[in-house]
Every structure is written in C-alpha cells, then in structure tokens.
Amino acid sequence: MKDGTRSSFALIGVGLFLIAFGIMLFALIITQWDAWVVQLMLSGMAIIIGIAVVLIIIGVILIVKFIT
C-alpha cells in the first residue's frame, strides 16, 4: 500500500474516532445530566459540551479534507 493511501485511511480513521468519541460524550452528558450538574455545575457542563462539539468538528474537518 502506498504511503498516501495509508495516511488517507489513517486520516479517515482518526476523524471517525473523534466523531464517535464526541457523540459518546454527548450521550453520556444526556444520560448523566442530573448527577453531573450537581458535581460540575453548569460551567463544567458547558466545558464538556464544548469539548464534544470541538471533537466532532475536528473529525468532520479531517474527513472533508480526505474527500477534497
């Protein structure tokens, strides 16, 4: 396999992993909202939601970079 093809597959894999991790983090936020709000307060929840959004955006950018 050529180096370009291998790096493209790695780019797609990392992008999909970041998207999956971001979605999993959102699912965890939704299911554990009541418990986490008490412990982390709303500022901590906002930080975690921001991290999840950033991970999903980076994953999408990596996959779009592969497509173009």
PDB file of N, H, CA, C and O in Angstrom:
ATOM      1  N   MET A   1       0.840  -1.170   0.000  1.00  0.00           N
ATOM      2  CA  MET A   1       0.000   0.000   0.000  1.00  0.00           C
ATOM      3  C   MET A   1       0.892   1.241   0.000  1.00  0.00           C
ATOM      4  O   MET A   1       1.893   1.311   0.713  1.00  0.00           O
ATOM      5  N   LYS A   2       0.508   2.196  -0.802  1.00  0.00           N
ATOM      6  H   LYS A   2      -0.305   2.140  -1.381  1.00  0.00           H
ATOM      7  CA  LYS A   2       1.292   3.425  -0.882  1.00  0.00           C
ATOM      8  C   LYS A   2       1.137   4.242   0.396  1.00  0.00           C
ATOM      9  O   LYS A   2       0.156   4.112   1.127  1.00  0.00           O
ATOM     10  N   ASP A   3       2.128   5.082   0.638  1.00  0.00           N
ATOM     11  H   ASP A   3       2.925   5.188   0.044  1.00  0.00           H
ATOM     12  CA  ASP A   3       2.101   5.919   1.839  1.00  0.00           C
ATOM     13  C   ASP A   3       0.916   6.874   1.836  1.00  0.00           C
ATOM     14  O   ASP A   3       0.317   7.124   2.881  1.00  0.00           O
ATOM     15  N   GLY A   4       0.574   7.409   0.667  1.00  0.00           N
ATOM     16  H   GLY A   4       1.061   7.206  -0.183  1.00  0.00           H
ATOM     17  CA  GLY A   4      -0.558   8.336   0.569  1.00  0.00           C
ATOM     18  C   GLY A   4      -1.867   7.665   0.920  1.00  0.00           C
ATOM     19  O   GLY A   4      -2.708   8.248   1.604  1.00  0.00           O
ATOM     20  N   THR A   5      -2.040   6.440   0.454  1.00  0.00           N
ATOM     21  H   THR A   5      -1.356   5.966  -0.101  1.00  0.00           H
ATOM     22  CA  THR A   5      -3.265   5.703   0.761  1.00  0.00           C
ATOM     23  C   THR A   5      -3.328   5.363   2.238  1.00  0.00           C
ATOM     24  O   THR A   5      -4.384   5.480   2.860  1.00  0.00           O
ATOM     25  N   ARG A   6      -2.220   4.950   2.795  1.00  0.00           N
ATOM     26  H   ARG A   6      -1.363   4.855   2.290  1.00  0.00           H
ATOM     27  CA  ARG A   6      -2.178   4.598   4.217  1.00  0.00           C
ATOM     28  C   ARG A   6      -2.484   5.811   5.087  1.00  0.00           C
ATOM     29  O   ARG A   6      -3.234   5.706   6.058  1.00  0.00           O
ATOM     30  N   SER A   7      -1.905   6.965   4.742  1.00  0.00           N
ATOM     31  H   SER A   7      -1.297   7.050   3.953  1.00  0.00           H
ATOM     32  CA  SER A   7      -2.166   8.168   5.533  1.00  0.00           C
ATOM     33  C   SER A   7      -3.608   8.631   5.361  1.00  0.00           C
ATOM     34  O   SER A   7      -4.189   9.180   6.297  1.00  0.00           O
ATOM     35  N   SER A   8      -4.200   8.420   4.182  1.00  0.00           N
ATOM     36  H   SER A   8      -3.728   7.974   3.421  1.00  0.00           H
ATOM     37  CA  SER A   8      -5.603   8.782   3.981  1.00  0.00           C
ATOM     38  C   SER A   8      -6.505   7.915   4.842  1.00  0.00           C
ATOM     39  O   SER A   8      -7.449   8.419   5.451  1.00  0.00           O
ATOM     40  N   PHE A   9      -6.227   6.617   4.900  1.00  0.00           N
ATOM     41  H   PHE A   9      -5.460   6.208   4.405  1.00  0.00           H
ATOM     42  CA  PHE A   9      -7.016   5.736   5.759  1.00  0.00           C
ATOM     43  C   PHE A   9      -6.844   6.100   7.227  1.00  0.00           C
ATOM     44  O   PHE A   9      -7.796   6.030   8.003  1.00  0.00           O
ATOM     45  N   ALA A  10      -5.643   6.487   7.604  1.00  0.00           N
ATOM     46  H   ALA A  10      -4.869   6.544   6.973  1.00  0.00           H
ATOM     47  CA  ALA A  10      -5.411   6.904   8.984  1.00  0.00           C
ATOM     48  C   ALA A  10      -6.178   8.186   9.285  1.00  0.00           C
ATOM     49  O   ALA A  10      -6.729   8.343  10.374  1.00  0.00           O
ATOM     50  N   LEU A  11      -6.214   9.100   8.322  1.00  0.00           N
ATOM     51  H   LEU A  11      -5.766   8.972   7.437  1.00  0.00           H
ATOM     52  CA  LEU A  11      -6.951  10.346   8.496  1.00  0.00           C
ATOM     53  C   LEU A  11      -8.437  10.085   8.673  1.00  0.00           C
ATOM     54  O   LEU A  11      -9.072  10.681   9.543  1.00  0.00           O
ATOM     55  N   ILE A  12      -8.994   9.205   7.860  1.00  0.00           N
ATOM     56  H   ILE A  12      -8.479   8.721   7.153  1.00  0.00           H
ATOM     57  CA  ILE A  12     -10.407   8.853   7.995  1.00  0.00           C
ATOM     58  C   ILE A  12     -10.654   8.157   9.322  1.00  0.00           C
ATOM     59  O   ILE A  12     -11.645   8.447   9.993  1.00  0.00           O
ATOM     60  N   GLY A  13      -9.779   7.254   9.712  1.00  0.00           N
ATOM     61  H   GLY A  13      -8.973   7.019   9.167  1.00  0.00           H
ATOM     62  CA  GLY A  13      -9.934   6.541  10.981  1.00  0.00           C
ATOM     63  C   GLY A  13      -9.921   7.479  12.167  1.00  0.00           C
ATOM     64  O   GLY A  13     -10.745   7.350  13.072  1.00  0.00           O
ATOM     65  N   VAL A  14      -8.995   8.418  12.172  1.00  0.00           N
ATOM     66  H   VAL A  14      -8.326   8.523  11.436  1.00  0.00           H
ATOM     67  CA  VAL A  14      -8.921   9.387  13.274  1.00  0.00           C
ATOM     68  C   VAL A  14     -10.163  10.268  13.277  1.00  0.00           C
ATOM     69  O   VAL A  14     -10.718  10.559  14.337  1.00  0.00           O
ATOM     70  N   GLY A  15     -10.597  10.689  12.105  1.00  0.00           N
ATOM     71  H   GLY A  15     -10.146  10.452  11.244  1.00  0.00           H
ATOM     72  CA  GLY A  15     -11.806  11.514  12.014  1.00  0.00           C
ATOM     73  C   GLY A  15     -13.034  10.785  12.533  1.00  0.00           C
ATOM     74  O   GLY A  15     -13.823  11.355  13.287  1.00  0.00           O
ATOM     75  N   LEU A  16     -13.200   9.536  12.136  1.00  0.00           N
ATOM     76  H   LEU A  16     -12.559   9.073  11.523  1.00  0.00           H
ATOM     77  CA  LEU A  16     -14.339   8.752  12.617  1.00  0.00           C
ATOM     78  C   LEU A  16     -14.256   8.504  14.109  1.00  0.00           C
ATOM     79  O   LEU A  16     -15.275   8.522  14.799  1.00  0.00           O
ATOM     80  N   PHE A  17     -13.048   8.273  14.619  1.00  0.00           N
ATOM     81  H   PHE A  17     -12.220   8.259  14.058  1.00  0.00           H
ATOM     82  CA  PHE A  17     -12.885   8.075  16.057  1.00  0.00           C
ATOM     83  C   PHE A  17     -13.262   9.337  16.831  1.00  0.00           C
ATOM     84  O   PHE A  17     -13.933   9.253  17.860  1.00  0.00           O
ATOM     85  N   LEU A  18     -12.840  10.496  16.349  1.00  0.00           N
ATOM     86  H   LEU A  18     -12.296  10.564  15.514  1.00  0.00           H
ATOM     87  CA  LEU A  18     -13.171  11.749  17.026  1.00  0.00           C
ATOM     88  C   LEU A  18     -14.673  12.006  17.011  1.00  0.00           C
ATOM     89  O   LEU A  18     -15.240  12.448  18.010  1.00  0.00           O
ATOM     90  N   ILE A  19     -15.320  11.729  15.876  1.00  0.00           N
ATOM     91  H   ILE A  19     -14.859  11.370  15.064  1.00  0.00           H
ATOM     92  CA  ILE A  19     -16.763  11.901  15.799  1.00  0.00           C
ATOM     93  C   ILE A  19     -17.466  10.943  16.755  1.00  0.00           C
ATOM     94  O   ILE A  19     -18.379  11.344  17.477  1.00  0.00           O
ATOM     95  N   ALA A  20     -17.045   9.683  16.762  1.00  0.00           N
ATOM     96  H   ALA A  20     -16.303   9.358  16.175  1.00  0.00           H
ATOM     97  CA  ALA A  20     -17.660   8.700  17.647  1.00  0.00           C
ATOM     98  C   ALA A  20     -17.449   9.063  19.117  1.00  0.00           C
ATOM     99  O   ALA A  20     -18.368   8.921  19.924  1.00  0.00           O
ATOM    100  N   PHE A  21     -16.264   9.525  19.470  1.00  0.00           N
ATOM    101  H   PHE A  21     -15.517   9.641  18.815  1.00  0.00           H
ATOM    102  CA  PHE A  21     -15.982   9.910  20.850  1.00  0.00           C
ATOM    103  C   PHE A  21     -16.815  11.121  21.258  1.00  0.00           C
ATOM    104  O   PHE A  21     -17.311  11.182  22.382  1.00  0.00           O
ATOM    105  N   GLY A  22     -16.970  12.085  20.352  1.00  0.00           N
ATOM    106  H   GLY A  22     -16.566  12.036  19.438  1.00  0.00           H
ATOM    107  CA  GLY A  22     -17.793  13.253  20.634  1.00  0.00           C
ATOM    108  C   GLY A  22     -19.255  12.882  20.835  1.00  0.00           C
ATOM    109  O   GLY A  22     -19.909  13.401  21.739  1.00  0.00           O
ATOM    110  N   ILE A  23     -19.776  11.984  19.994  1.00  0.00           N
ATOM    111  H   ILE A  23     -19.245  11.562  19.259  1.00  0.00           H
ATOM    112  CA  ILE A  23     -21.159  11.535  20.139  1.00  0.00           C
ATOM    113  C   ILE A  23     -21.328  10.745  21.427  1.00  0.00           C
ATOM    114  O   ILE A  23     -22.340  10.889  22.112  1.00  0.00           O
ATOM    115  N   MET A  24     -20.351   9.913  21.762  1.00  0.00           N
ATOM    116  H   MET A  24     -19.529   9.796  21.205  1.00  0.00           H
ATOM    117  CA  MET A  24     -20.419   9.164  23.012  1.00  0.00           C
ATOM    118  C   MET A  24     -20.411  10.114  24.211  1.00  0.00           C
ATOM    119  O   MET A  24     -21.115   9.880  25.193  1.00  0.00           O
ATOM    120  N   LEU A  25     -19.627  11.170  24.132  1.00  0.00           N
ATOM    121  H   LEU A  25     -19.056  11.360  23.334  1.00  0.00           H
ATOM    122  CA  LEU A  25     -19.589  12.155  25.213  1.00  0.00           C
ATOM    123  C   LEU A  25     -20.929  12.872  25.339  1.00  0.00           C
ATOM    124  O   LEU A  25     -21.392  13.134  26.449  1.00  0.00           O
ATOM    125  N   PHE A  26     -21.562  13.193  24.193  1.00  0.00           N
ATOM    126  H   PHE A  26     -21.186  12.980  23.291  1.00  0.00           H
ATOM    127  CA  PHE A  26     -22.893  13.786  24.238  1.00  0.00           C
ATOM    128  C   PHE A  26     -23.905  12.830  24.863  1.00  0.00           C
ATOM    129  O   PHE A  26     -24.738  13.247  25.669  1.00  0.00           O
ATOM    130  N   ALA A  27     -23.836  11.547  24.496  1.00  0.00           N
ATOM    131  H   ALA A  27     -23.160  11.209  23.842  1.00  0.00           H
ATOM    132  CA  ALA A  27     -24.755  10.566  25.069  1.00  0.00           C
ATOM    133  C   ALA A  27     -24.555  10.460  26.579  1.00  0.00           C
ATOM    134  O   ALA A  27     -25.525  10.342  27.328  1.00  0.00           O
ATOM    135  N   LEU A  28     -23.325  10.501  27.018  1.00  0.00           N
ATOM    136  H   LEU A  28     -22.537  10.596  26.410  1.00  0.00           H
ATOM    137  CA  LEU A  28     -23.038  10.454  28.448  1.00  0.00           C
ATOM    138  C   LEU A  28     -23.563  11.699  29.151  1.00  0.00           C
ATOM    139  O   LEU A  28     -24.068  11.614  30.270  1.00  0.00           O
ATOM    140  N   ILE A  29     -23.448  12.837  28.513  1.00  0.00           N
ATOM    141  H   ILE A  29     -23.037  12.907  27.604  1.00  0.00           H
ATOM    142  CA  ILE A  29     -23.971  14.076  29.089  1.00  0.00           C
ATOM    143  C   ILE A  29     -25.487  13.989  29.232  1.00  0.00           C
ATOM    144  O   ILE A  29     -26.039  14.382  30.260  1.00  0.00           O
ATOM    145  N   ILE A  30     -26.158  13.479  28.208  1.00  0.00           N
ATOM    146  H   ILE A  30     -25.710  13.160  27.373  1.00  0.00           H
ATOM    147  CA  ILE A  30     -27.620  13.389  28.249  1.00  0.00           C
ATOM    148  C   ILE A  30     -28.085  12.427  29.332  1.00  0.00           C
ATOM    149  O   ILE A  30     -29.029  12.725  30.065  1.00  0.00           O
ATOM    150  N   THR A  31     -27.431  11.280  29.438  1.00  0.00           N
ATOM    151  H   THR A  31     -26.665  11.038  28.843  1.00  0.00           H
ATOM    152  CA  THR A  31     -27.892  10.280  30.400  1.00  0.00           C
ATOM    153  C   THR A  31     -27.516  10.616  31.835  1.00  0.00           C
ATOM    154  O   THR A  31     -28.224  10.216  32.758  1.00  0.00           O
ATOM    155  N   GLN A  32     -26.435  11.331  32.047  1.00  0.00           N
ATOM    156  H   GLN A  32     -25.859  11.657  31.297  1.00  0.00           H
ATOM    157  CA  GLN A  32     -25.969  11.630  33.398  1.00  0.00           C
ATOM    158  C   GLN A  32     -26.138  13.104  33.761  1.00  0.00           C
ATOM    159  O   GLN A  32     -25.443  13.600  34.648  1.00  0.00           O
ATOM    160  N   TRP A  33     -27.037  13.803  33.099  1.00  0.00           N
ATOM    161  H   TRP A  33     -27.602  13.400  32.378  1.00  0.00           H
ATOM    162  CA  TRP A  33     -27.177  15.241  33.277  1.00  0.00           C
ATOM    163  C   TRP A  33     -27.442  15.611  34.732  1.00  0.00           C
ATOM    164  O   TRP A  33     -26.782  16.500  35.270  1.00  0.00           O
ATOM    165  N   ASP A  34     -28.396  14.944  35.378  1.00  0.00           N
ATOM    166  H   ASP A  34     -28.933  14.222  34.941  1.00  0.00           H
ATOM    167  CA  ASP A  34     -28.771  15.301  36.749  1.00  0.00           C
ATOM    168  C   ASP A  34     -27.607  15.132  37.719  1.00  0.00           C
ATOM    169  O   ASP A  34     -27.380  15.988  38.575  1.00  0.00           O
ATOM    170  N   ALA A  35     -26.876  14.039  37.588  1.00  0.00           N
ATOM    171  H   ALA A  35     -27.060  13.344  36.893  1.00  0.00           H
ATOM    172  CA  ALA A  35     -25.761  13.788  38.509  1.00  0.00           C
ATOM    173  C   ALA A  35     -24.598  14.743  38.246  1.00  0.00           C
ATOM    174  O   ALA A  35     -23.949  15.202  39.187  1.00  0.00           O
ATOM    175  N   TRP A  36     -24.333  15.040  36.992  1.00  0.00           N
ATOM    176  H   TRP A  36     -24.860  14.668  36.228  1.00  0.00           H
ATOM    177  CA  TRP A  36     -23.191  15.880  36.663  1.00  0.00           C
ATOM    178  C   TRP A  36     -23.424  17.340  36.977  1.00  0.00           C
ATOM    179  O   TRP A  36     -22.484  18.045  37.343  1.00  0.00           O
ATOM    180  N   VAL A  37     -24.666  17.822  36.844  1.00  0.00           N
ATOM    181  H   VAL A  37     -25.430  17.249  36.547  1.00  0.00           H
ATOM    182  CA  VAL A  37     -24.940  19.231  37.115  1.00  0.00           C
ATOM    183  C   VAL A  37     -24.636  19.548  38.570  1.00  0.00           C
ATOM    184  O   VAL A  37     -24.117  20.620  38.880  1.00  0.00           O
ATOM    185  N   VAL A  38     -24.957  18.620  39.459  1.00  0.00           N
ATOM    186  H   VAL A  38     -25.379  17.749  39.207  1.00  0.00           H
ATOM    187  CA  VAL A  38     -24.686  18.837  40.878  1.00  0.00           C
ATOM    188  C   VAL A  38     -23.189  18.882  41.137  1.00  0.00           C
ATOM    189  O   VAL A  38     -22.722  19.713  41.917  1.00  0.00           O
ATOM    190  N   GLN A  39     -22.429  17.999  40.493  1.00  0.00           N
ATOM    191  H   GLN A  39     -22.808  17.325  39.860  1.00  0.00           H
ATOM    192  CA  GLN A  39     -20.997  17.906  40.751  1.00  0.00           C
ATOM    193  C   GLN A  39     -20.179  18.945  39.987  1.00  0.00           C
ATOM    194  O   GLN A  39     -19.256  19.533  40.550  1.00  0.00           O
ATOM    195  N   LEU A  40     -20.497  19.177  38.731  1.00  0.00           N
ATOM    196  H   LEU A  40     -21.247  18.699  38.274  1.00  0.00           H
ATOM    197  CA  LEU A  40     -19.672  20.039  37.882  1.00  0.00           C
ATOM    198  C   LEU A  40     -20.215  21.448  37.725  1.00  0.00           C
ATOM    199  O   LEU A  40     -19.513  22.333  37.234  1.00  0.00           O
ATOM    200  N   MET A  41     -21.450  21.664  38.135  1.00  0.00           N
ATOM    201  H   MET A  41     -22.020  20.945  38.534  1.00  0.00           H
ATOM    202  CA  MET A  41     -22.145  22.936  37.923  1.00  0.00           C
ATOM    203  C   MET A  41     -22.289  23.175  36.415  1.00  0.00           C
ATOM    204  O   MET A  41     -21.811  22.373  35.612  1.00  0.00           O
ATOM    205  N   LEU A  42     -22.925  24.239  36.043  1.00  0.00           N
ATOM    206  H   LEU A  42     -23.313  24.891  36.695  1.00  0.00           H
ATOM    207  CA  LEU A  42     -23.196  24.477  34.627  1.00  0.00           C
ATOM    208  C   LEU A  42     -21.947  24.885  33.850  1.00  0.00           C
ATOM    209  O   LEU A  42     -21.857  24.613  32.653  1.00  0.00           O
ATOM    210  N   SER A  43     -20.993  25.524  34.499  1.00  0.00           N
ATOM    211  H   SER A  43     -21.066  25.745  35.472  1.00  0.00           H
ATOM    212  CA  SER A  43     -19.776  25.909  33.773  1.00  0.00           C
ATOM    213  C   SER A  43     -18.976  24.681  33.365  1.00  0.00           C
ATOM    214  O   SER A  43     -18.424  24.638  32.265  1.00  0.00           O
ATOM    215  N   GLY A  44     -18.909  23.691  34.235  1.00  0.00           N
ATOM    216  H   GLY A  44     -19.357  23.727  35.128  1.00  0.00           H
ATOM    217  CA  GLY A  44     -18.223  22.443  33.891  1.00  0.00           C
ATOM    218  C   GLY A  44     -18.933  21.696  32.786  1.00  0.00           C
ATOM    219  O   GLY A  44     -18.291  21.112  31.913  1.00  0.00           O
ATOM    220  N   MET A  45     -20.267  21.709  32.817  1.00  0.00           N
ATOM    221  H   MET A  45     -20.789  22.184  33.526  1.00  0.00           H
ATOM    222  CA  MET A  45     -21.037  21.058  31.756  1.00  0.00           C
ATOM    223  C   MET A  45     -20.823  21.776  30.427  1.00  0.00           C
ATOM    224  O   MET A  45     -20.732  21.133  29.381  1.00  0.00           O
ATOM    225  N   ALA A  46     -20.742  23.096  30.463  1.00  0.00           N
ATOM    226  H   ALA A  46     -20.816  23.619  31.313  1.00  0.00           H
ATOM    227  CA  ALA A  46     -20.509  23.858  29.236  1.00  0.00           C
ATOM    228  C   ALA A  46     -19.144  23.523  28.648  1.00  0.00           C
ATOM    229  O   ALA A  46     -18.998  23.433  27.429  1.00  0.00           O
ATOM    230  N   ILE A  47     -18.156  23.339  29.496  1.00  0.00           N
ATOM    231  H   ILE A  47     -18.274  23.411  30.486  1.00  0.00           H
ATOM    232  CA  ILE A  47     -16.817  22.963  29.018  1.00  0.00           C
ATOM    233  C   ILE A  47     -16.849  21.586  28.364  1.00  0.00           C
ATOM    234  O   ILE A  47     -16.256  21.393  27.302  1.00  0.00           O
ATOM    235  N   ILE A  48     -17.531  20.632  28.983  1.00  0.00           N
ATOM    236  H   ILE A  48     -18.012  20.789  29.845  1.00  0.00           H
ATOM    237  CA  ILE A  48     -17.603  19.278  28.420  1.00  0.00           C
ATOM    238  C   ILE A  48     -18.369  19.286  27.104  1.00  0.00           C
ATOM    239  O   ILE A  48     -17.969  18.616  26.153  1.00  0.00           O
ATOM    240  N   ILE A  49     -19.467  20.038  27.038  1.00  0.00           N
ATOM    241  H   ILE A  49     -19.792  20.583  27.811  1.00  0.00           H
ATOM    242  CA  ILE A  49     -20.220  20.139  25.788  1.00  0.00           C
ATOM    243  C   ILE A  49     -19.354  20.799  24.711  1.00  0.00           C
ATOM    244  O   ILE A  49     -19.381  20.378  23.554  1.00  0.00           O
ATOM    245  N   GLY A  50     -18.597  21.816  25.076  1.00  0.00           N
ATOM    246  H   GLY A  50     -18.575  22.158  26.015  1.00  0.00           H
ATOM    247  CA  GLY A  50     -17.695  22.465  24.122  1.00  0.00           C
ATOM    248  C   GLY A  50     -16.635  21.517  23.597  1.00  0.00           C
ATOM    249  O   GLY A  50     -16.320  21.534  22.407  1.00  0.00           O
ATOM    250  N   ILE A  51     -16.079  20.688  24.475  1.00  0.00           N
ATOM    251  H   ILE A  51     -16.335  20.675  25.441  1.00  0.00           H
ATOM    252  CA  ILE A  51     -15.081  19.705  24.054  1.00  0.00           C
ATOM    253  C   ILE A  51     -15.697  18.705  23.085  1.00  0.00           C
ATOM    254  O   ILE A  51     -15.076  18.345  22.085  1.00  0.00           O
ATOM    255  N   ALA A  52     -16.917  18.252  23.375  1.00  0.00           N
ATOM    256  H   ALA A  52     -17.422  18.544  24.187  1.00  0.00           H
ATOM    257  CA  ALA A  52     -17.586  17.299  22.490  1.00  0.00           C
ATOM    258  C   ALA A  52     -17.833  17.917  21.117  1.00  0.00           C
ATOM    259  O   ALA A  52     -17.627  17.261  20.096  1.00  0.00           O
ATOM    260  N   VAL A  53     -18.268  19.161  21.085  1.00  0.00           N
ATOM    261  H   VAL A  53     -18.435  19.694  21.915  1.00  0.00           H
ATOM    262  CA  VAL A  53     -18.517  19.840  19.812  1.00  0.00           C
ATOM    263  C   VAL A  53     -17.222  20.016  19.029  1.00  0.00           C
ATOM    264  O   VAL A  53     -17.193  19.801  17.817  1.00  0.00           O
ATOM    265  N   VAL A  54     -16.159  20.402  19.710  1.00  0.00           N
ATOM    266  H   VAL A  54     -16.182  20.577  20.694  1.00  0.00           H
ATOM    267  CA  VAL A  54     -14.863  20.587  19.039  1.00  0.00           C
ATOM    268  C   VAL A  54     -14.358  19.261  18.466  1.00  0.00           C
ATOM    269  O   VAL A  54     -13.834  19.230  17.352  1.00  0.00           O
ATOM    270  N   LEU A  55     -14.509  18.169  19.215  1.00  0.00           N
ATOM    271  H   LEU A  55     -14.935  18.193  20.119  1.00  0.00           H
ATOM    272  CA  LEU A  55     -14.079  16.863  18.707  1.00  0.00           C
ATOM    273  C   LEU A  55     -14.849  16.475  17.450  1.00  0.00           C
ATOM    274  O   LEU A  55     -14.264  15.979  16.487  1.00  0.00           O
ATOM    275  N   ILE A  56     -16.150  16.700  17.459  1.00  0.00           N
ATOM    276  H   ILE A  56     -16.626  17.103  18.241  1.00  0.00           H
ATOM    277  CA  ILE A  56     -16.956  16.365  16.281  1.00  0.00           C
ATOM    278  C   ILE A  56     -16.551  17.242  15.099  1.00  0.00           C
ATOM    279  O   ILE A  56     -16.437  16.744  13.979  1.00  0.00           O
ATOM    280  N   ILE A  57     -16.337  18.517  15.324  1.00  0.00           N
ATOM    281  H   ILE A  57     -16.430  18.921  16.234  1.00  0.00           H
ATOM    282  CA  ILE A  57     -15.944  19.421  14.230  1.00  0.00           C
ATOM    283  C   ILE A  57     -14.586  19.031  13.657  1.00  0.00           C
ATOM    284  O   ILE A  57     -14.409  19.030  12.439  1.00  0.00           O
ATOM    285  N   ILE A  58     -13.636  18.702  14.510  1.00  0.00           N
ATOM    286  H   ILE A  58     -13.780  18.703  15.499  1.00  0.00           H
ATOM    287  CA  ILE A  58     -12.315  18.278  14.022  1.00  0.00           C
ATOM    288  C   ILE A  58     -12.434  16.993  13.215  1.00  0.00           C
ATOM    289  O   ILE A  58     -11.798  16.859  12.169  1.00  0.00           O
ATOM    290  N   GLY A  59     -13.240  16.048  13.687  1.00  0.00           N
ATOM    291  H   GLY A  59     -13.756  16.157  14.537  1.00  0.00           H
ATOM    292  CA  GLY A  59     -13.446  14.805  12.943  1.00  0.00           C
ATOM    293  C   GLY A  59     -14.044  15.050  11.576  1.00  0.00           C
ATOM    294  O   GLY A  59     -13.608  14.454  10.591  1.00  0.00           O
ATOM    295  N   VAL A  60     -15.042  15.923  11.501  1.00  0.00           N
ATOM    296  H   VAL A  60     -15.396  16.407  12.301  1.00  0.00           H
ATOM    297  CA  VAL A  60     -15.663  16.245  10.214  1.00  0.00           C
ATOM    298  C   VAL A  60     -14.653  16.935   9.296  1.00  0.00           C
ATOM    299  O   VAL A  60     -14.604  16.638   8.102  1.00  0.00           O
ATOM    300  N   ILE A  61     -13.862  17.835   9.828  1.00  0.00           N
ATOM    301  H   ILE A  61     -13.902  18.076  10.798  1.00  0.00           H
ATOM    302  CA  ILE A  61     -12.853  18.524   9.013  1.00  0.00           C
ATOM    303  C   ILE A  61     -11.840  17.533   8.450  1.00  0.00           C
ATOM    304  O   ILE A  61     -11.452  17.644   7.287  1.00  0.00           O
ATOM    305  N   LEU A  62     -11.405  16.564   9.260  1.00  0.00           N
ATOM    306  H   LEU A  62     -11.721  16.474  10.204  1.00  0.00           H
ATOM    307  CA  LEU A  62     -10.447  15.572   8.771  1.00  0.00           C
ATOM    308  C   LEU A  62     -11.042  14.732   7.646  1.00  0.00           C
ATOM    309  O   LEU A  62     -10.357  14.436   6.667  1.00  0.00           O
ATOM    310  N   ILE A  63     -12.297  14.351   7.776  1.00  0.00           N
ATOM    311  H   ILE A  63     -12.853  14.592   8.571  1.00  0.00           H
ATOM    312  CA  ILE A  63     -12.931  13.535   6.720  1.00  0.00           C
ATOM    313  C   ILE A  63     -13.151  14.370   5.471  1.00  0.00           C
ATOM    314  O   ILE A  63     -12.943  13.877   4.363  1.00  0.00           O
ATOM    315  N   VAL A  64     -13.570  15.630   5.623  1.00  0.00           N
ATOM    316  H   VAL A  64     -13.740  16.030   6.523  1.00  0.00           H
ATOM    317  CA  VAL A  64     -13.758  16.505   4.457  1.00  0.00           C
ATOM    318  C   VAL A  64     -12.418  16.750   3.782  1.00  0.00           C
ATOM    319  O   VAL A  64     -12.356  16.823   2.555  1.00  0.00           O
ATOM    320  N   LYS A  65     -11.357  16.877   4.543  1.00  0.00           N
ATOM    321  H   LYS A  65     -11.407  16.818   5.540  1.00  0.00           H
ATOM    322  CA  LYS A  65     -10.019  17.058   3.970  1.00  0.00           C
ATOM    323  C   LYS A  65      -9.639  15.852   3.119  1.00  0.00           C
ATOM    324  O   LYS A  65      -8.990  16.002   2.084  1.00  0.00           O
ATOM    325  N   PHE A  66     -10.038  14.663   3.545  1.00  0.00           N
ATOM    326  H   PHE A  66     -10.565  14.541   4.386  1.00  0.00           H
ATOM    327  CA  PHE A  66      -9.751  13.464   2.756  1.00  0.00           C
ATOM    328  C   PHE A  66     -10.553  13.466   1.459  1.00  0.00           C
ATOM    329  O   PHE A  66     -10.034  13.099   0.404  1.00  0.00           O
ATOM    330  N   ILE A  67     -11.818  13.879   1.535  1.00  0.00           N
ATOM    331  H   ILE A  67     -12.239  14.177   2.391  1.00  0.00           H
ATOM    332  CA  ILE A  67     -12.680  13.837   0.355  1.00  0.00           C
ATOM    333  C   ILE A  67     -12.210  14.818  -0.707  1.00  0.00           C
ATOM    334  O   ILE A  67     -12.260  14.517  -1.899  1.00  0.00           O
ATOM    335  N   THR A  68     -11.752  15.996  -0.276  1.00  0.00           N
ATOM    336  H   THR A  68     -11.711  16.240   0.693  1.00  0.00           H
ATOM    337  CA  THR A  68     -11.343  17.002  -1.272  1.00  0.00           C
ATOM    338  C   THR A  68      -9.890  16.889  -1.634  1.00  0.00           C
ATOM    339  O   THR A  68      -9.396  17.662  -2.455  1.00  0.00           O
TER     340      THR A  68
END
